[in-house]
Each structure stands twice: as structure tokens, then as C-alpha cells.
Amino acid sequence: MVTLKQLLNEDRRKDAWLRHCGFIDLSLSEFQQVQERLLLEQLELLAKSYLGKKLLHGTLPQNGEEFRQTVPLTTYQDYHPYFKDKQEDVLPLKPSYWVCTSGAIDAYEYKWAPFPPGLAQTHIKNFLAAVIFAVCTKKGEFSLNEYDKFLYAMAPPPYLTGMVPYGVEKEFPFTYLPSLATAEKMSFEERNEVGFRLGLTYGIDLFFGVSSILVRMGEKFAQTKEKFSRREKMNLRAWLRLAKGLMRSRLQSRELLPRDLWSLKGIICAGTDTHFYKERIEYYWGKKPLEIYGGTEIGIAATQTWDYEGMTLFPDANYWEFIPEDEYFRSKADKNYQPATVLLPELEAGKRYEIVITSLKGGAFVRYRVGDMIRVLSRKNTNLGIDLPQIVYEDRIDDVIDLAAFTRIYERTIWEALKEAGITHSNWVAVKAFAGGHPLVKLYLQLPAGCTQEVMEDRIHQVLCTINDDYADLTQMMAYRPLQLVPVTAAAFARLKAKQRQATDPALWRKFNPPEDLIKEILTTT
């Protein structure tokens, strides 16, 4: 197959756009036709494999409707017995590679997902679509050059983001800062530090990473002059870039910013907090970040376009189903209840849905509950003429608080931290919040007698740093405390528990990531 490099070298820019970004011109019915065709091809492959026969219960559905009516939803527990040891003989197709992410506490350390050749190639194509949108000025017009300097600040293999650049290399040559081989031997913080240092010498054209990293670098640039002046090993090119940047900032009577040193062509970010950081990223770096949505099991799933508003799902990434929020809560309260799903044309603006996917092109997941919640911003993007629903990734739906896309705090983590900090009661509630420009855990807690808020917050923070390495790394890298303690009286918790017992659905009044109504109740009764 012709590569993106070949298309651009042959001045076939329109063909490059059509191949990678043409999906935004599909109508809803055309989108679903692509979905149906790819699903039927996938079902043929599944029916011939051991895992497929097990998940399909020995049937071969003839269309999407029959598939949804006869095949039950699955979770990672259905795949773990085969994936923990990477049993490739049970799969529809032999994978090119496996990718992983952290698993669930007490269940499995990692979640693994196989990527056969066709599926891997599709997700590389979709990632390059996001790159094109990030450097796009208007429909069909974009600027990409061979060996553009790419600061790639994501996790290494076998994480999905670490596998992407190896696939991209076959399609289009970028210069990665640092090189892929070097980056794999470094810690996350080292890779970012070295990457930015190399950028001083060679320049930076593109960035892909966690949005909070860009914000942190922007915040640190106020002290850049003093820090760099002590660096004796900086070469002449780096000094010249720094000098020009300082001159720009002084002419505007402000502190030095990254945008004074680099003119990035495109910024691509992933994670739940990108929408919160986007204005600050644009201020520091002079470029809006383009948000993408993806994950270990789903690959590169959706992307913003050149207006940096809602994201559009890729029609060939997965077969998409959506569990309406009320159906999700009903299934959470009744484990035996099989929630109903809807398809893309049935999505309603303003509503939330849990994502359900079936892998395509030889992938392994079948009607798989990913654990992600999306919200539909609108049924279409009128400004750009995109007739497909525009979505935003809300967050994980399981009992986890995701901080800056690489630190996950589970309910059990909070229980352990409270125990170590000397808290023996259960009068607490934890939610994700934002303060001071950063995501954090807001902990509503009944304080022990004689203990102040400051002392207890510091004690719990130190325990979290000890028992959760990711939390400690986030604290060190971002130079802030991802914890805020709010004192709540015992009487307030007593009234809250009384209302919980009277509620029609007490399960929704959970203490970890509860609904907003519960938090309002706490604040009202405190």
C-alpha cells in the first residue's frame, strides 16, 4: 500500500487527505454502512477462532442487529484467562504485537490487547489523521515535512502510545526527540527533560503527550534564564535560540515562554484534562492542542478536527455501540441486568454514554465494555460541515480517579491511605476536582478530634506518595499537591447516611466518585 510519504512526495496531497481524513465527509448512514461491512468481515474471522466461538456462543450473526440481540456484552474478565499469557492460538489472527495498560487492583496487574496487522495499520492511519488535523489550517490544507522534529512525550512499549511511533515510521519519517531507542531506556521524566533540551538545539515542530506536561514546562519557563545560565554544556545553537527567545519576551515586557523559543506546527494531547488545560497551553506554546481519544483495547478511536471542538469517531477503529447513562446505572445496581445499547445515529446531544466496542480486522474484543464514558456535544459540526456526532471523553466509569492521564487513584487506594494516616472510620467521600489549574483528589473527611485540616492533609498526602508511585511521580513532576482535604462534621455524615438509606437507589450514593447531588448534600449539611 502506498505510504503517506509517497503520497506527499508525489504531490498527491488530496489523496493523502482523502485516505486519512476523508471519513469526516461521511453521512451518518454511510458511517453505519462502513461499520456494518467491517463488522460482518470481523464476524467471519471470529467464527473460525476458539475465542470467537466462545464469545459468539457458536453462532454467526448475519447482521449488526442480530449480533446485538444474540451476543452478550463482555468485560476484561472474559479475556484475562487467555491474554495474561498471550495465548495467540485462540485469536482470530496472529497479532503483530501486544499492548498493555495497568489492570484492576486484586484482579490483574495488566490488561493486554492483541493488535493483528490490519488493525495496527488502521490505528496508525488514524493517528496520522490526528497529526494532519493538528497541522491543518483549513480543509485539505496541511503542512508536513519529512524529519519534522517530534517531541513524543508518552509511555514506551508495550504501552499503546509507545508502539505508535514504530508504526508511523513505516508511513512517514519523523525525527523523534529523543530517539525511540534512547527514549525506551529512560524514565518518563528523563525523556521529557532530554527531549526539551534537544529541542533547544534542533527545534520542535510537533508534540504528542500528556497536556499537563506542556503546562508544567510553561510554568517553569519563568525561571528558564537563571536555570540555563548555569548550564555550561549548552551548545551555540541552543544559546542562540535562548537568546532570541529572551529578546522576544523582553520586547513584550513579560516572562520567557516556550512560544518564544519554538513555533510548533501541531500539538496533540491525550487525557481527560486536556480540555481544562487548553487555554494555558495556547498561552504558553502559541498553539491550541488537538485532543484525541484512545486506549489499550480501542486503539486510536476519535480526534478533534481543525476547529479544536468536539471529537469525531473513526468508522474503522471499532464497531461502536453506546450504553445510555440510565442503562449504565441500572446495570451497575443490578449485575444481572444486560443494558441496552444504541448506535451512532441514535446518539442525543447533551447525553452521556458508556462506550462498547467490537474490534475489527482480526481484533479480539467482542461487545466489550471499555469502562469509558463519553458525552455528546452535538449531533453534527455545523461550522465544518461534518454530519457526524461530536463527542468529548468524560472519564472512566469504574471506581478510579484519573489524574493528568497517568495517575489512577482507586477507592482502595484511599482506604489504605486513610488507614495508614490513622483514620479508622468510614466518614469520607472522594471526587476528582480542579484547583490551581491542576486535577486533584478532593477528599471530604471527618477529622479526628484535635487534628487540623493542614496536618491531616499533609499526613494523607505523604502516605499516598509512599503507597502509590504514580501519585508520587505526579507530585514531583508537576510540583503541586494532587490532594485537597475538606473537613466535614460527623453530624453531616450521619444525616447523609440517613438519606442514603431512604434513597430509591442507595448504590448511587457511593463514597468514591459519587454524583454531584451527593456532594451538594454534603456541602449543604456541613
DANORMO-V657755 format. One record per helix or strand of 2 or more residues. SS is the DSSP state (helix for helix, strand for strand). FROM is the first residue (numbers start at 1). TO is the last residue. Records with the same first field share a line. If there is no record, write none. Layout:
SS: FROM-TO / FROM-TO
//
This chain:
helix: 4-9 / 13-25 / 28-47 / 50-56 / 64-70 / 77-83 / 88-90 / 117-134 / 160-169 / 180-183 / 188-202 / 211-229 / 236-251 / 258-261 / 274-285 / 325-333 / 344-346 / 411-420 / 453-467 / 469-478 / 490-502 / 506-508 / 516-525
strand: 95-102 / 110-116 / 136-138 / 141-142 / 149-153 / 175-177 / 206-210 / 266-270 / 289-295 / 299-304 / 311-313 / 318-324 / 352-359 / 368-378 / 390-396 / 400-403 / 407-410 / 428-435 / 438-445 / 483-487
//
